[in-house]
Structure formats: structure tokens, C-alpha cells
Amino acid sequence: MGFEPGTHGRAERVDDLKSERWESEYPNVDIKHKGVLTQGKWKVEDYRNKKFAEGFKETNNIPGWGSFKHLWKKI
């Protein structure tokens, strides 16, 4: 059925709810570690559909979050 509810109209869907697009003002941060269930995407080439890698970048300064170094101290 796919990973995102409401994004298709196939017969095996569980309801008739739809989804819509929303973007936050600041980026979401996805912290990966060896215990996660989903495969990590470490570079643009890891994405099958490149549209989902739009805006992909590696940085130590995240807009709205600041320097990443201070976040590691809290973890």
C-alpha cells in the first residue's frame, strides 16, 4: 500500500482520506543511528526519485537550528 497514507487511490487502501503538501519554515532534522528501521540516505544518489532530495545538503549550520555542534551536546 505504500509508506504514506492518503497518497494513492488503489483498492487496497484502508480509508478514503487524502493527503496534502505542507512545508515548515525551517528544515526538519532527521538524526540517523544504527538502530533505526529505515535505510539512511547519505547522498542524493541514494534517492530513487530525485524530487525527494530537493534541497539536500550537508552542513553544520542548519537554518532555524543554528550550529549543529551544540545539538550534539544535548543528545
PDB file of N, CA, C and O in Angstrom:
ATOM      1  N   MET A   1       0.821  -1.207   0.000  1.00  0.00           N
ATOM      2  CA  MET A   1       0.000   0.000   0.000  1.00  0.00           C
ATOM      3  C   MET A   1       0.852   1.252   0.000  1.00  0.00           C
ATOM      4  O   MET A   1       0.316   2.342  -0.203  1.00  0.00           O
ATOM      5  N   GLY A   2       2.142   1.149   0.216  1.00  0.00           N
ATOM      6  CA  GLY A   2       2.994   2.330   0.239  1.00  0.00           C
ATOM      7  C   GLY A   2       3.256   2.802   1.658  1.00  0.00           C
ATOM      8  O   GLY A   2       2.685   2.286   2.619  1.00  0.00           O
ATOM      9  N   PHE A   3       4.117   3.778   1.768  1.00  0.00           N
ATOM     10  CA  PHE A   3       4.501   4.271   3.085  1.00  0.00           C
ATOM     11  C   PHE A   3       3.664   5.440   3.564  1.00  0.00           C
ATOM     12  O   PHE A   3       3.565   5.664   4.770  1.00  0.00           O
ATOM     13  N   GLU A   4       3.064   6.185   2.666  1.00  0.00           N
ATOM     14  CA  GLU A   4       2.345   7.395   3.043  1.00  0.00           C
ATOM     15  C   GLU A   4       0.845   7.245   2.827  1.00  0.00           C
ATOM     16  O   GLU A   4       0.392   7.211   1.683  1.00  0.00           O
ATOM     17  N   PRO A   5       0.064   7.154   3.904  1.00  0.00           N
ATOM     18  CA  PRO A   5      -1.392   7.055   3.758  1.00  0.00           C
ATOM     19  C   PRO A   5      -1.951   8.265   3.005  1.00  0.00           C
ATOM     20  O   PRO A   5      -1.437   9.376   3.137  1.00  0.00           O
ATOM     21  N   GLY A   6      -2.993   8.044   2.226  1.00  0.00           N
ATOM     22  CA  GLY A   6      -3.662   9.136   1.530  1.00  0.00           C
ATOM     23  C   GLY A   6      -3.003   9.578   0.246  1.00  0.00           C
ATOM     24  O   GLY A   6      -3.430  10.569  -0.346  1.00  0.00           O
ATOM     25  N   THR A   7      -1.970   8.872  -0.212  1.00  0.00           N
ATOM     26  CA  THR A   7      -1.262   9.329  -1.406  1.00  0.00           C
ATOM     27  C   THR A   7      -1.582   8.509  -2.648  1.00  0.00           C
ATOM     28  O   THR A   7      -0.970   8.715  -3.696  1.00  0.00           O
ATOM     29  N   HIS A   8      -2.520   7.595  -2.548  1.00  0.00           N
ATOM     30  CA  HIS A   8      -2.892   6.796  -3.719  1.00  0.00           C
ATOM     31  C   HIS A   8      -4.369   6.417  -3.627  1.00  0.00           C
ATOM     32  O   HIS A   8      -4.981   6.562  -2.569  1.00  0.00           O
ATOM     33  N   GLY A   9      -4.934   5.942  -4.707  1.00  0.00           N
ATOM     34  CA  GLY A   9      -6.342   5.556  -4.738  1.00  0.00           C
ATOM     35  C   GLY A   9      -6.537   4.084  -5.036  1.00  0.00           C
ATOM     36  O   GLY A   9      -7.594   3.696  -5.533  1.00  0.00           O
ATOM     37  N   ARG A  10      -5.549   3.256  -4.747  1.00  0.00           N
ATOM     38  CA  ARG A  10      -5.658   1.828  -5.049  1.00  0.00           C
ATOM     39  C   ARG A  10      -6.739   1.168  -4.193  1.00  0.00           C
ATOM     40  O   ARG A  10      -7.067   1.662  -3.114  1.00  0.00           O
ATOM     41  N   ALA A  11      -7.283   0.069  -4.666  1.00  0.00           N
ATOM     42  CA  ALA A  11      -8.371  -0.639  -3.991  1.00  0.00           C
ATOM     43  C   ALA A  11      -7.977  -1.118  -2.594  1.00  0.00           C
ATOM     44  O   ALA A  11      -8.841  -1.218  -1.722  1.00  0.00           O
ATOM     45  N   GLU A  12      -6.701  -1.417  -2.358  1.00  0.00           N
ATOM     46  CA  GLU A  12      -6.285  -1.947  -1.055  1.00  0.00           C
ATOM     47  C   GLU A  12      -6.074  -0.878   0.013  1.00  0.00           C
ATOM     48  O   GLU A  12      -5.566  -1.179   1.093  1.00  0.00           O
ATOM     49  N   ARG A  13      -6.450   0.346  -0.270  1.00  0.00           N
ATOM     50  CA  ARG A  13      -6.317   1.412   0.736  1.00  0.00           C
ATOM     51  C   ARG A  13      -7.222   1.099   1.931  1.00  0.00           C
ATOM     52  O   ARG A  13      -8.183   0.341   1.801  1.00  0.00           O
ATOM     53  N   VAL A  14      -6.919   1.674   3.075  1.00  0.00           N
ATOM     54  CA  VAL A  14      -7.692   1.390   4.291  1.00  0.00           C
ATOM     55  C   VAL A  14      -8.775   2.423   4.553  1.00  0.00           C
ATOM     56  O   VAL A  14      -9.666   2.182   5.367  1.00  0.00           O
ATOM     57  N   ASP A  15      -8.719   3.591   3.868  1.00  0.00           N
ATOM     58  CA  ASP A  15      -9.759   4.609   4.018  1.00  0.00           C
ATOM     59  C   ASP A  15      -9.743   5.516   2.791  1.00  0.00           C
ATOM     60  O   ASP A  15      -8.946   5.309   1.876  1.00  0.00           O
ATOM     61  N   ASP A  16     -10.602   6.501   2.769  1.00  0.00           N
ATOM     62  CA  ASP A  16     -10.689   7.430   1.633  1.00  0.00           C
ATOM     63  C   ASP A  16     -10.057   8.782   1.943  1.00  0.00           C
ATOM     64  O   ASP A  16     -10.283   9.747   1.214  1.00  0.00           O
ATOM     65  N   LEU A  17      -9.275   8.866   3.007  1.00  0.00           N
ATOM     66  CA  LEU A  17      -8.644  10.127   3.381  1.00  0.00           C
ATOM     67  C   LEU A  17      -7.559  10.495   2.370  1.00  0.00           C
ATOM     68  O   LEU A  17      -6.922   9.615   1.790  1.00  0.00           O
ATOM     69  N   LYS A  18      -7.354  11.771   2.163  1.00  0.00           N
ATOM     70  CA  LYS A  18      -6.349  12.274   1.225  1.00  0.00           C
ATOM     71  C   LYS A  18      -5.259  12.990   2.000  1.00  0.00           C
ATOM     72  O   LYS A  18      -5.430  13.325   3.172  1.00  0.00           O
ATOM     73  N   SER A  19      -4.150  13.218   1.344  1.00  0.00           N
ATOM     74  CA  SER A  19      -3.056  13.963   1.955  1.00  0.00           C
ATOM     75  C   SER A  19      -2.884  15.280   1.198  1.00  0.00           C
ATOM     76  O   SER A  19      -3.398  15.445   0.092  1.00  0.00           O
ATOM     77  N   GLU A  20      -2.170  16.191   1.796  1.00  0.00           N
ATOM     78  CA  GLU A  20      -1.822  17.429   1.107  1.00  0.00           C
ATOM     79  C   GLU A  20      -0.403  17.817   1.476  1.00  0.00           C
ATOM     80  O   GLU A  20       0.132  17.354   2.484  1.00  0.00           O
ATOM     81  N   ARG A  21       0.203  18.658   0.667  1.00  0.00           N
ATOM     82  CA  ARG A  21       1.595  19.056   0.868  1.00  0.00           C
ATOM     83  C   ARG A  21       1.678  20.200   1.880  1.00  0.00           C
ATOM     84  O   ARG A  21       0.860  21.120   1.865  1.00  0.00           O
ATOM     85  N   TRP A  22       2.672  20.126   2.752  1.00  0.00           N
ATOM     86  CA  TRP A  22       2.943  21.168   3.729  1.00  0.00           C
ATOM     87  C   TRP A  22       4.441  21.240   3.925  1.00  0.00           C
ATOM     88  O   TRP A  22       5.107  20.207   3.984  1.00  0.00           O
ATOM     89  N   GLU A  23       4.975  22.429   4.025  1.00  0.00           N
ATOM     90  CA  GLU A  23       6.401  22.614   4.276  1.00  0.00           C
ATOM     91  C   GLU A  23       6.583  23.547   5.461  1.00  0.00           C
ATOM     92  O   GLU A  23       5.928  24.585   5.552  1.00  0.00           O
ATOM     93  N   SER A  24       7.471  23.173   6.364  1.00  0.00           N
ATOM     94  CA  SER A  24       7.757  24.013   7.517  1.00  0.00           C
ATOM     95  C   SER A  24       8.672  25.172   7.101  1.00  0.00           C
ATOM     96  O   SER A  24       9.353  25.108   6.077  1.00  0.00           O
ATOM     97  N   GLU A  25       8.671  26.211   7.904  1.00  0.00           N
ATOM     98  CA  GLU A  25       9.531  27.359   7.623  1.00  0.00           C
ATOM     99  C   GLU A  25      11.003  26.959   7.694  1.00  0.00           C
ATOM    100  O   GLU A  25      11.827  27.423   6.906  1.00  0.00           O
ATOM    101  N   TYR A  26      11.316  26.090   8.656  1.00  0.00           N
ATOM    102  CA  TYR A  26      12.697  25.638   8.837  1.00  0.00           C
ATOM    103  C   TYR A  26      12.801  24.145   8.533  1.00  0.00           C
ATOM    104  O   TYR A  26      11.806  23.426   8.630  1.00  0.00           O
ATOM    105  N   PRO A  27      13.981  23.676   8.171  1.00  0.00           N
ATOM    106  CA  PRO A  27      14.143  22.263   7.820  1.00  0.00           C
ATOM    107  C   PRO A  27      13.879  21.329   8.998  1.00  0.00           C
ATOM    108  O   PRO A  27      14.123  21.675  10.154  1.00  0.00           O
ATOM    109  N   ASN A  28      13.382  20.153   8.682  1.00  0.00           N
ATOM    110  CA  ASN A  28      13.285  19.084   9.677  1.00  0.00           C
ATOM    111  C   ASN A  28      14.647  18.415   9.752  1.00  0.00           C
ATOM    112  O   ASN A  28      15.351  18.307   8.748  1.00  0.00           O
ATOM    113  N   VAL A  29      15.015  17.967  10.941  1.00  0.00           N
ATOM    114  CA  VAL A  29      16.292  17.299  11.126  1.00  0.00           C
ATOM    115  C   VAL A  29      16.017  15.827  11.412  1.00  0.00           C
ATOM    116  O   VAL A  29      15.265  15.491  12.327  1.00  0.00           O
ATOM    117  N   ASP A  30      16.621  14.972  10.636  1.00  0.00           N
ATOM    118  CA  ASP A  30      16.459  13.533  10.779  1.00  0.00           C
ATOM    119  C   ASP A  30      17.784  12.964  11.272  1.00  0.00           C
ATOM    120  O   ASP A  30      18.745  12.869  10.508  1.00  0.00           O
ATOM    121  N   ILE A  31      17.835  12.590  12.529  1.00  0.00           N
ATOM    122  CA  ILE A  31      19.070  12.075  13.111  1.00  0.00           C
ATOM    123  C   ILE A  31      19.069  10.557  12.959  1.00  0.00           C
ATOM    124  O   ILE A  31      18.202   9.866  13.496  1.00  0.00           O
ATOM    125  N   LYS A  32      20.035  10.061  12.234  1.00  0.00           N
ATOM    126  CA  LYS A  32      20.136   8.626  11.986  1.00  0.00           C
ATOM    127  C   LYS A  32      21.125   7.994  12.959  1.00  0.00           C
ATOM    128  O   LYS A  32      22.102   8.617  13.373  1.00  0.00           O
ATOM    129  N   HIS A  33      20.847   6.752  13.307  1.00  0.00           N
ATOM    130  CA  HIS A  33      21.772   5.967  14.114  1.00  0.00           C
ATOM    131  C   HIS A  33      21.609   4.501  13.722  1.00  0.00           C
ATOM    132  O   HIS A  33      20.703   4.167  12.958  1.00  0.00           O
ATOM    133  N   LYS A  34      22.447   3.645  14.217  1.00  0.00           N
ATOM    134  CA  LYS A  34      22.452   2.261  13.752  1.00  0.00           C
ATOM    135  C   LYS A  34      21.230   1.462  14.173  1.00  0.00           C
ATOM    136  O   LYS A  34      21.059   0.338  13.702  1.00  0.00           O
ATOM    137  N   GLY A  35      20.370   1.990  15.041  1.00  0.00           N
ATOM    138  CA  GLY A  35      19.194   1.265  15.487  1.00  0.00           C
ATOM    139  C   GLY A  35      17.908   1.610  14.748  1.00  0.00           C
ATOM    140  O   GLY A  35      16.850   1.088  15.098  1.00  0.00           O
ATOM    141  N   VAL A  36      17.966   2.476  13.732  1.00  0.00           N
ATOM    142  CA  VAL A  36      16.741   2.856  13.027  1.00  0.00           C
ATOM    143  C   VAL A  36      16.308   1.759  12.060  1.00  0.00           C
ATOM    144  O   VAL A  36      17.124   0.948  11.622  1.00  0.00           O
ATOM    145  N   LEU A  37      15.018   1.742  11.733  1.00  0.00           N
ATOM    146  CA  LEU A  37      14.485   0.718  10.845  1.00  0.00           C
ATOM    147  C   LEU A  37      14.571   1.103   9.374  1.00  0.00           C
ATOM    148  O   LEU A  37      14.659   0.226   8.514  1.00  0.00           O
ATOM    149  N   THR A  38      14.547   2.392   9.072  1.00  0.00           N
ATOM    150  CA  THR A  38      14.590   2.820   7.674  1.00  0.00           C
ATOM    151  C   THR A  38      16.016   3.019   7.218  1.00  0.00           C
ATOM    152  O   THR A  38      16.882   3.424   7.994  1.00  0.00           O
ATOM    153  N   GLN A  39      16.251   2.731   5.955  1.00  0.00           N
ATOM    154  CA  GLN A  39      17.585   2.883   5.382  1.00  0.00           C
ATOM    155  C   GLN A  39      17.966   4.358   5.320  1.00  0.00           C
ATOM    156  O   GLN A  39      17.154   5.199   4.935  1.00  0.00           O
ATOM    157  N   GLY A  40      19.191   4.663   5.697  1.00  0.00           N
ATOM    158  CA  GLY A  40      19.666   6.027   5.644  1.00  0.00           C
ATOM    159  C   GLY A  40      19.960   6.484   4.227  1.00  0.00           C
ATOM    160  O   GLY A  40      20.378   5.689   3.384  1.00  0.00           O
ATOM    161  N   LYS A  41      19.745   7.746   3.970  1.00  0.00           N
ATOM    162  CA  LYS A  41      20.081   8.335   2.677  1.00  0.00           C
ATOM    163  C   LYS A  41      21.165   9.367   2.954  1.00  0.00           C
ATOM    164  O   LYS A  41      20.905  10.430   3.519  1.00  0.00           O
ATOM    165  N   TRP A  42      22.383   9.034   2.547  1.00  0.00           N
ATOM    166  CA  TRP A  42      23.537   9.854   2.889  1.00  0.00           C
ATOM    167  C   TRP A  42      23.974  10.763   1.762  1.00  0.00           C
ATOM    168  O   TRP A  42      24.793  11.658   1.971  1.00  0.00           O
ATOM    169  N   LYS A  43      23.434  10.548   0.554  1.00  0.00           N
ATOM    170  CA  LYS A  43      23.770  11.406  -0.586  1.00  0.00           C
ATOM    171  C   LYS A  43      22.606  11.382  -1.579  1.00  0.00           C
ATOM    172  O   LYS A  43      21.767  10.482  -1.535  1.00  0.00           O
ATOM    173  N   VAL A  44      22.559  12.360  -2.464  1.00  0.00           N
ATOM    174  CA  VAL A  44      21.463  12.491  -3.424  1.00  0.00           C
ATOM    175  C   VAL A  44      21.291  11.212  -4.240  1.00  0.00           C
ATOM    176  O   VAL A  44      20.164  10.837  -4.562  1.00  0.00           O
ATOM    177  N   GLU A  45      22.368  10.550  -4.573  1.00  0.00           N
ATOM    178  CA  GLU A  45      22.301   9.331  -5.384  1.00  0.00           C
ATOM    179  C   GLU A  45      21.539   8.203  -4.689  1.00  0.00           C
ATOM    180  O   GLU A  45      21.088   7.272  -5.355  1.00  0.00           O
ATOM    181  N   ASP A  46      21.386   8.267  -3.367  1.00  0.00           N
ATOM    182  CA  ASP A  46      20.667   7.227  -2.630  1.00  0.00           C
ATOM    183  C   ASP A  46      19.155   7.285  -2.841  1.00  0.00           C
ATOM    184  O   ASP A  46      18.451   6.328  -2.519  1.00  0.00           O
ATOM    185  N   TYR A  47      18.657   8.385  -3.373  1.00  0.00           N
ATOM    186  CA  TYR A  47      17.220   8.546  -3.595  1.00  0.00           C
ATOM    187  C   TYR A  47      16.825   7.991  -4.955  1.00  0.00           C
ATOM    188  O   TYR A  47      17.419   8.363  -5.967  1.00  0.00           O
ATOM    189  N   ARG A  48      15.826   7.101  -4.997  1.00  0.00           N
ATOM    190  CA  ARG A  48      15.309   6.608  -6.275  1.00  0.00           C
ATOM    191  C   ARG A  48      14.676   7.745  -7.061  1.00  0.00           C
ATOM    192  O   ARG A  48      14.951   7.920  -8.248  1.00  0.00           O
ATOM    193  N   ASN A  49      13.825   8.519  -6.392  1.00  0.00           N
ATOM    194  CA  ASN A  49      13.156   9.650  -7.014  1.00  0.00           C
ATOM    195  C   ASN A  49      13.851  10.928  -6.534  1.00  0.00           C
ATOM    196  O   ASN A  49      13.705  11.321  -5.376  1.00  0.00           O
ATOM    197  N   LYS A  50      14.587  11.556  -7.406  1.00  0.00           N
ATOM    198  CA  LYS A  50      15.423  12.708  -7.034  1.00  0.00           C
ATOM    199  C   LYS A  50      14.611  13.910  -6.561  1.00  0.00           C
ATOM    200  O   LYS A  50      15.167  14.806  -5.926  1.00  0.00           O
ATOM    201  N   LYS A  51      13.292  13.954  -6.857  1.00  0.00           N
ATOM    202  CA  LYS A  51      12.499  15.092  -6.387  1.00  0.00           C
ATOM    203  C   LYS A  51      12.433  15.115  -4.855  1.00  0.00           C
ATOM    204  O   LYS A  51      12.239  16.173  -4.257  1.00  0.00           O
ATOM    205  N   PHE A  52      12.597  13.940  -4.220  1.00  0.00           N
ATOM    206  CA  PHE A  52      12.568  13.882  -2.761  1.00  0.00           C
ATOM    207  C   PHE A  52      13.901  14.307  -2.144  1.00  0.00           C
ATOM    208  O   PHE A  52      14.009  14.429  -0.924  1.00  0.00           O
ATOM    209  N   ALA A  53      14.903  14.529  -2.974  1.00  0.00           N
ATOM    210  CA  ALA A  53      16.198  15.006  -2.497  1.00  0.00           C
ATOM    211  C   ALA A  53      16.353  16.508  -2.740  1.00  0.00           C
ATOM    212  O   ALA A  53      17.432  17.066  -2.544  1.00  0.00           O
ATOM    213  N   GLU A  54      15.279  17.150  -3.164  1.00  0.00           N
ATOM    214  CA  GLU A  54      15.342  18.589  -3.431  1.00  0.00           C
ATOM    215  C   GLU A  54      15.791  19.327  -2.174  1.00  0.00           C
ATOM    216  O   GLU A  54      15.215  19.140  -1.102  1.00  0.00           O
ATOM    217  N   GLY A  55      16.803  20.154  -2.303  1.00  0.00           N
ATOM    218  CA  GLY A  55      17.330  20.914  -1.172  1.00  0.00           C
ATOM    219  C   GLY A  55      18.291  20.129  -0.285  1.00  0.00           C
ATOM    220  O   GLY A  55      18.740  20.641   0.740  1.00  0.00           O
ATOM    221  N   PHE A  56      18.611  18.890  -0.664  1.00  0.00           N
ATOM    222  CA  PHE A  56      19.517  18.052   0.124  1.00  0.00           C
ATOM    223  C   PHE A  56      20.871  18.751   0.256  1.00  0.00           C
ATOM    224  O   PHE A  56      21.450  19.193  -0.736  1.00  0.00           O
ATOM    225  N   LYS A  57      21.362  18.844   1.481  1.00  0.00           N
ATOM    226  CA  LYS A  57      22.698  19.403   1.690  1.00  0.00           C
ATOM    227  C   LYS A  57      23.254  18.936   3.015  1.00  0.00           C
ATOM    228  O   LYS A  57      22.514  18.683   3.966  1.00  0.00           O
ATOM    229  N   GLU A  58      24.549  18.826   3.062  1.00  0.00           N
ATOM    230  CA  GLU A  58      25.251  18.530   4.304  1.00  0.00           C
ATOM    231  C   GLU A  58      25.790  19.837   4.850  1.00  0.00           C
ATOM    232  O   GLU A  58      26.393  20.623   4.119  1.00  0.00           O
ATOM    233  N   THR A  59      25.572  20.069   6.137  1.00  0.00           N
ATOM    234  CA  THR A  59      26.022  21.317   6.736  1.00  0.00           C
ATOM    235  C   THR A  59      26.133  21.163   8.243  1.00  0.00           C
ATOM    236  O   THR A  59      25.523  20.269   8.830  1.00  0.00           O
ATOM    237  N   ASN A  60      26.902  22.024   8.856  1.00  0.00           N
ATOM    238  CA  ASN A  60      26.974  22.087  10.313  1.00  0.00           C
ATOM    239  C   ASN A  60      26.216  23.290  10.845  1.00  0.00           C
ATOM    240  O   ASN A  60      26.221  23.547  12.048  1.00  0.00           O
ATOM    241  N   ASN A  61      25.554  24.039   9.943  1.00  0.00           N
ATOM    242  CA  ASN A  61      24.776  25.197  10.342  1.00  0.00           C
ATOM    243  C   ASN A  61      23.407  25.091   9.678  1.00  0.00           C
ATOM    244  O   ASN A  61      23.276  25.351   8.483  1.00  0.00           O
ATOM    245  N   ILE A  62      22.388  24.710  10.445  1.00  0.00           N
ATOM    246  CA  ILE A  62      21.059  24.447   9.922  1.00  0.00           C
ATOM    247  C   ILE A  62      20.166  25.666  10.142  1.00  0.00           C
ATOM    248  O   ILE A  62      20.028  26.126  11.275  1.00  0.00           O
ATOM    249  N   PRO A  63      19.550  26.206   9.069  1.00  0.00           N
ATOM    250  CA  PRO A  63      18.657  27.357   9.223  1.00  0.00           C
ATOM    251  C   PRO A  63      17.564  27.084  10.264  1.00  0.00           C
ATOM    252  O   PRO A  63      16.881  26.061  10.203  1.00  0.00           O
ATOM    253  N   GLY A  64      17.408  28.002  11.211  1.00  0.00           N
ATOM    254  CA  GLY A  64      16.408  27.839  12.262  1.00  0.00           C
ATOM    255  C   GLY A  64      16.889  27.026  13.449  1.00  0.00           C
ATOM    256  O   GLY A  64      16.265  27.057  14.510  1.00  0.00           O
ATOM    257  N   TRP A  65      17.990  26.298  13.291  1.00  0.00           N
ATOM    258  CA  TRP A  65      18.537  25.469  14.351  1.00  0.00           C
ATOM    259  C   TRP A  65      19.890  25.996  14.826  1.00  0.00           C
ATOM    260  O   TRP A  65      20.256  25.827  15.989  1.00  0.00           O
ATOM    261  N   GLY A  66      20.630  26.637  13.916  1.00  0.00           N
ATOM    262  CA  GLY A  66      21.966  27.124  14.247  1.00  0.00           C
ATOM    263  C   GLY A  66      23.018  26.057  14.025  1.00  0.00           C
ATOM    264  O   GLY A  66      22.847  25.141  13.221  1.00  0.00           O
ATOM    265  N   SER A  67      24.113  26.200  14.758  1.00  0.00           N
ATOM    266  CA  SER A  67      25.222  25.258  14.629  1.00  0.00           C
ATOM    267  C   SER A  67      24.822  23.903  15.173  1.00  0.00           C
ATOM    268  O   SER A  67      24.197  23.813  16.229  1.00  0.00           O
ATOM    269  N   PHE A  68      25.176  22.859  14.464  1.00  0.00           N
ATOM    270  CA  PHE A  68      24.815  21.504  14.867  1.00  0.00           C
ATOM    271  C   PHE A  68      25.642  21.031  16.061  1.00  0.00           C
ATOM    272  O   PHE A  68      25.228  20.118  16.775  1.00  0.00           O
ATOM    273  N   LYS A  69      26.785  21.630  16.279  1.00  0.00           N
ATOM    274  CA  LYS A  69      27.676  21.200  17.362  1.00  0.00           C
ATOM    275  C   LYS A  69      26.995  21.292  18.725  1.00  0.00           C
ATOM    276  O   LYS A  69      27.161  20.398  19.555  1.00  0.00           O
ATOM    277  N   HIS A  70      26.232  22.355  18.969  1.00  0.00           N
ATOM    278  CA  HIS A  70      25.572  22.491  20.274  1.00  0.00           C
ATOM    279  C   HIS A  70      24.454  21.465  20.449  1.00  0.00           C
ATOM    280  O   HIS A  70      24.132  21.096  21.578  1.00  0.00           O
ATOM    281  N   LEU A  71      23.852  20.995  19.342  1.00  0.00           N
ATOM    282  CA  LEU A  71      22.798  19.974  19.446  1.00  0.00           C
ATOM    283  C   LEU A  71      23.356  18.645  19.926  1.00  0.00           C
ATOM    284  O   LEU A  71      22.704  17.946  20.701  1.00  0.00           O
ATOM    285  N   TRP A  72      24.562  18.283  19.474  1.00  0.00           N
ATOM    286  CA  TRP A  72      25.156  17.015  19.892  1.00  0.00           C
ATOM    287  C   TRP A  72      25.407  16.977  21.383  1.00  0.00           C
ATOM    288  O   TRP A  72      25.338  15.912  21.998  1.00  0.00           O
ATOM    289  N   LYS A  73      25.699  18.125  21.974  1.00  0.00           N
ATOM    290  CA  LYS A  73      25.935  18.187  23.413  1.00  0.00           C
ATOM    291  C   LYS A  73      24.676  17.833  24.187  1.00  0.00           C
ATOM    292  O   LYS A  73      24.757  17.287  25.287  1.00  0.00           O
ATOM    293  N   LYS A  74      23.495  18.142  23.612  1.00  0.00           N
ATOM    294  CA  LYS A  74      22.226  17.865  24.289  1.00  0.00           C
ATOM    295  C   LYS A  74      21.780  16.418  24.128  1.00  0.00           C
ATOM    296  O   LYS A  74      20.948  15.930  24.892  1.00  0.00           O
ATOM    297  N   ILE A  75      22.333  15.738  23.137  1.00  0.00           N
ATOM    298  CA  ILE A  75      21.878  14.366  22.857  1.00  0.00           C
ATOM    299  C   ILE A  75      22.539  13.370  23.763  1.00  0.00           C
ATOM    300  O   ILE A  75      22.272  12.172  23.664  1.00  0.00           O
TER     301      ILE A  75
END
